[in-house]
Amino acid sequence: MTATLMIVLAGACAVGLFIYLFYALMKPERF
């Protein structure tokens, strides 16, 4: 696996986690 692919996957995971946390903070009634 290339380093570029690893960086892209890591970036995608970071963005997904950030969005998940953002929604968790904006809509606390869902948790």
HTML snippet that shows the backbone in 3Dmol.js (N, CA, C, O; Angstrom):
<script src="https://3Dmol.org/build/3Dmol-min.js"></script>
<div id="view" style="width:600px;height:400px;position:relative"></div>
<script>
const pdb = `
ATOM      1  N   MET A   1       0.856  -1.203   0.000  1.00  0.00           N
ATOM      2  CA  MET A   1       0.000   0.000   0.000  1.00  0.00           C
ATOM      3  C   MET A   1       0.886   1.245   0.000  1.00  0.00           C
ATOM      4  O   MET A   1       1.857   1.324   0.753  1.00  0.00           O
ATOM      5  N   THR A   2       0.554   2.189  -0.826  1.00  0.00           N
ATOM      6  CA  THR A   2       1.394   3.376  -0.951  1.00  0.00           C
ATOM      7  C   THR A   2       1.153   4.366   0.179  1.00  0.00           C
ATOM      8  O   THR A   2       0.102   4.351   0.820  1.00  0.00           O
ATOM      9  N   ALA A   3       2.125   5.216   0.410  1.00  0.00           N
ATOM     10  CA  ALA A   3       2.010   6.212   1.474  1.00  0.00           C
ATOM     11  C   ALA A   3       0.884   7.199   1.156  1.00  0.00           C
ATOM     12  O   ALA A   3       0.173   7.650   2.054  1.00  0.00           O
ATOM     13  N   THR A   4       0.731   7.526  -0.117  1.00  0.00           N
ATOM     14  CA  THR A   4      -0.323   8.477  -0.502  1.00  0.00           C
ATOM     15  C   THR A   4      -1.693   7.929  -0.137  1.00  0.00           C
ATOM     16  O   THR A   4      -2.541   8.655   0.381  1.00  0.00           O
ATOM     17  N   LEU A   5      -1.909   6.644  -0.408  1.00  0.00           N
ATOM     18  CA  LEU A   5      -3.201   6.040  -0.088  1.00  0.00           C
ATOM     19  C   LEU A   5      -3.435   6.056   1.419  1.00  0.00           C
ATOM     20  O   LEU A   5      -4.553   6.299   1.873  1.00  0.00           O
ATOM     21  N   MET A   6      -2.392   5.800   2.190  1.00  0.00           N
ATOM     22  CA  MET A   6      -2.508   5.811   3.644  1.00  0.00           C
ATOM     23  C   MET A   6      -2.919   7.193   4.130  1.00  0.00           C
ATOM     24  O   MET A   6      -3.762   7.323   5.017  1.00  0.00           O
ATOM     25  N   ILE A   7      -2.311   8.235   3.537  1.00  0.00           N
ATOM     26  CA  ILE A   7      -2.619   9.615   3.930  1.00  0.00           C
ATOM     27  C   ILE A   7      -4.070   9.948   3.591  1.00  0.00           C
ATOM     28  O   ILE A   7      -4.765  10.588   4.380  1.00  0.00           O
ATOM     29  N   VAL A   8      -4.522   9.513   2.419  1.00  0.00           N
ATOM     30  CA  VAL A   8      -5.901   9.779   2.004  1.00  0.00           C
ATOM     31  C   VAL A   8      -6.881   9.085   2.944  1.00  0.00           C
ATOM     32  O   VAL A   8      -7.883   9.676   3.346  1.00  0.00           O
ATOM     33  N   LEU A   9      -6.597   7.843   3.292  1.00  0.00           N
ATOM     34  CA  LEU A   9      -7.484   7.106   4.195  1.00  0.00           C
ATOM     35  C   LEU A   9      -7.509   7.756   5.574  1.00  0.00           C
ATOM     36  O   LEU A   9      -8.569   7.878   6.187  1.00  0.00           O
ATOM     37  N   ALA A  10      -6.345   8.170   6.058  1.00  0.00           N
ATOM     38  CA  ALA A  10      -6.271   8.813   7.370  1.00  0.00           C
ATOM     39  C   ALA A  10      -7.052  10.125   7.355  1.00  0.00           C
ATOM     40  O   ALA A  10      -7.746  10.450   8.318  1.00  0.00           O
ATOM     41  N   GLY A  11      -6.936  10.877   6.260  1.00  0.00           N
ATOM     42  CA  GLY A  11      -7.650  12.146   6.143  1.00  0.00           C
ATOM     43  C   GLY A  11      -9.154  11.923   6.127  1.00  0.00           C
ATOM     44  O   GLY A  11      -9.903  12.667   6.761  1.00  0.00           O
ATOM     45  N   ALA A  12      -9.597  10.898   5.401  1.00  0.00           N
ATOM     46  CA  ALA A  12     -11.026  10.598   5.317  1.00  0.00           C
ATOM     47  C   ALA A  12     -11.565  10.216   6.697  1.00  0.00           C
ATOM     48  O   ALA A  12     -12.664  10.628   7.070  1.00  0.00           O
ATOM     49  N   CYS A  13     -10.805   9.441   7.446  1.00  0.00           N
ATOM     50  CA  CYS A  13     -11.234   9.026   8.784  1.00  0.00           C
ATOM     51  C   CYS A  13     -11.317  10.243   9.708  1.00  0.00           C
ATOM     52  O   CYS A  13     -12.250  10.364  10.501  1.00  0.00           O
ATOM     53  N   ALA A  14     -10.337  11.140   9.601  1.00  0.00           N
ATOM     54  CA  ALA A  14     -10.315  12.334  10.445  1.00  0.00           C
ATOM     55  C   ALA A  14     -11.522  13.220  10.147  1.00  0.00           C
ATOM     56  O   ALA A  14     -12.163  13.734  11.064  1.00  0.00           O
ATOM     57  N   VAL A  15     -11.829  13.395   8.863  1.00  0.00           N
ATOM     58  CA  VAL A  15     -12.973  14.228   8.471  1.00  0.00           C
ATOM     59  C   VAL A  15     -14.274  13.597   8.963  1.00  0.00           C
ATOM     60  O   VAL A  15     -15.151  14.291   9.476  1.00  0.00           O
ATOM     61  N   GLY A  16     -14.394  12.281   8.804  1.00  0.00           N
ATOM     62  CA  GLY A  16     -15.602  11.595   9.255  1.00  0.00           C
ATOM     63  C   GLY A  16     -15.789  11.735  10.757  1.00  0.00           C
ATOM     64  O   GLY A  16     -16.900  11.978  11.227  1.00  0.00           O
ATOM     65  N   LEU A  17     -14.712  11.584  11.509  1.00  0.00           N
ATOM     66  CA  LEU A  17     -14.798  11.702  12.960  1.00  0.00           C
ATOM     67  C   LEU A  17     -15.168  13.125  13.359  1.00  0.00           C
ATOM     68  O   LEU A  17     -15.974  13.326  14.268  1.00  0.00           O
ATOM     69  N   PHE A  18     -14.580  14.122  12.679  1.00  0.00           N
ATOM     70  CA  PHE A  18     -14.870  15.526  12.975  1.00  0.00           C
ATOM     71  C   PHE A  18     -16.348  15.835  12.751  1.00  0.00           C
ATOM     72  O   PHE A  18     -16.980  16.504  13.568  1.00  0.00           O
ATOM     73  N   ILE A  19     -16.896  15.339  11.631  1.00  0.00           N
ATOM     74  CA  ILE A  19     -18.309  15.568  11.318  1.00  0.00           C
ATOM     75  C   ILE A  19     -19.195  14.886  12.363  1.00  0.00           C
ATOM     76  O   ILE A  19     -20.197  15.455  12.797  1.00  0.00           O
ATOM     77  N   TYR A  20     -18.824  13.664  12.766  1.00  0.00           N
ATOM     78  CA  TYR A  20     -19.602  12.934  13.769  1.00  0.00           C
ATOM     79  C   TYR A  20     -19.641  13.709  15.090  1.00  0.00           C
ATOM     80  O   TYR A  20     -20.699  13.852  15.704  1.00  0.00           O
ATOM     81  N   LEU A  21     -18.476  14.206  15.519  1.00  0.00           N
ATOM     82  CA  LEU A  21     -18.414  14.967  16.765  1.00  0.00           C
ATOM     83  C   LEU A  21     -19.182  16.279  16.637  1.00  0.00           C
ATOM     84  O   LEU A  21     -19.839  16.709  17.585  1.00  0.00           O
ATOM     85  N   PHE A  22     -19.102  16.920  15.462  1.00  0.00           N
ATOM     86  CA  PHE A  22     -19.807  18.186  15.238  1.00  0.00           C
ATOM     87  C   PHE A  22     -21.313  17.990  15.406  1.00  0.00           C
ATOM     88  O   PHE A  22     -21.968  18.778  16.087  1.00  0.00           O
ATOM     89  N   TYR A  23     -21.865  16.941  14.786  1.00  0.00           N
ATOM     90  CA  TYR A  23     -23.292  16.661  14.912  1.00  0.00           C
ATOM     91  C   TYR A  23     -23.646  16.272  16.345  1.00  0.00           C
ATOM     92  O   TYR A  23     -24.730  16.602  16.824  1.00  0.00           O
ATOM     93  N   ALA A  24     -22.751  15.581  17.026  1.00  0.00           N
ATOM     94  CA  ALA A  24     -23.010  15.179  18.409  1.00  0.00           C
ATOM     95  C   ALA A  24     -23.143  16.422  19.295  1.00  0.00           C
ATOM     96  O   ALA A  24     -23.971  16.456  20.206  1.00  0.00           O
ATOM     97  N   LEU A  25     -22.326  17.439  19.024  1.00  0.00           N
ATOM     98  CA  LEU A  25     -22.382  18.664  19.820  1.00  0.00           C
ATOM     99  C   LEU A  25     -23.584  19.527  19.430  1.00  0.00           C
ATOM    100  O   LEU A  25     -24.187  20.176  20.284  1.00  0.00           O
ATOM    101  N   MET A  26     -23.931  19.533  18.147  1.00  0.00           N
ATOM    102  CA  MET A  26     -25.040  20.358  17.679  1.00  0.00           C
ATOM    103  C   MET A  26     -26.395  19.751  18.024  1.00  0.00           C
ATOM    104  O   MET A  26     -27.363  20.481  18.233  1.00  0.00           O
ATOM    105  N   LYS A  27     -26.474  18.415  18.087  1.00  0.00           N
ATOM    106  CA  LYS A  27     -27.746  17.757  18.386  1.00  0.00           C
ATOM    107  C   LYS A  27     -27.594  16.782  19.568  1.00  0.00           C
ATOM    108  O   LYS A  27     -27.667  15.567  19.385  1.00  0.00           O
ATOM    109  N   PRO A  28     -27.382  17.321  20.777  1.00  0.00           N
ATOM    110  CA  PRO A  28     -27.171  16.452  21.953  1.00  0.00           C
ATOM    111  C   PRO A  28     -28.394  15.617  22.309  1.00  0.00           C
ATOM    112  O   PRO A  28     -28.266  14.595  22.983  1.00  0.00           O
ATOM    113  N   GLU A  29     -29.581  16.035  21.865  1.00  0.00           N
ATOM    114  CA  GLU A  29     -30.788  15.282  22.213  1.00  0.00           C
ATOM    115  C   GLU A  29     -30.840  13.921  21.535  1.00  0.00           C
ATOM    116  O   GLU A  29     -31.631  13.063  21.927  1.00  0.00           O
ATOM    117  N   ARG A  30     -29.999  13.716  20.517  1.00  0.00           N
ATOM    118  CA  ARG A  30     -30.007  12.430  19.817  1.00  0.00           C
ATOM    119  C   ARG A  30     -29.123  11.403  20.517  1.00  0.00           C
ATOM    120  O   ARG A  30     -29.101  10.235  20.127  1.00  0.00           O
ATOM    121  N   PHE A  31     -28.390  11.829  21.553  1.00  0.00           N
ATOM    122  CA  PHE A  31     -27.474  10.899  22.222  1.00  0.00           C
ATOM    123  C   PHE A  31     -27.922  10.638  23.659  1.00  0.00           C
ATOM    124  O   PHE A  31     -27.274   9.880  24.380  1.00  0.00           O
TER     125      PHE A  31
END
`;
const viewer = $3Dmol.createViewer("view");
viewer.addModel(pdb, "pdb");
viewer.setStyle({}, {cartoon: {color: "spectrum"}});
viewer.zoomTo();
viewer.render();
</script>
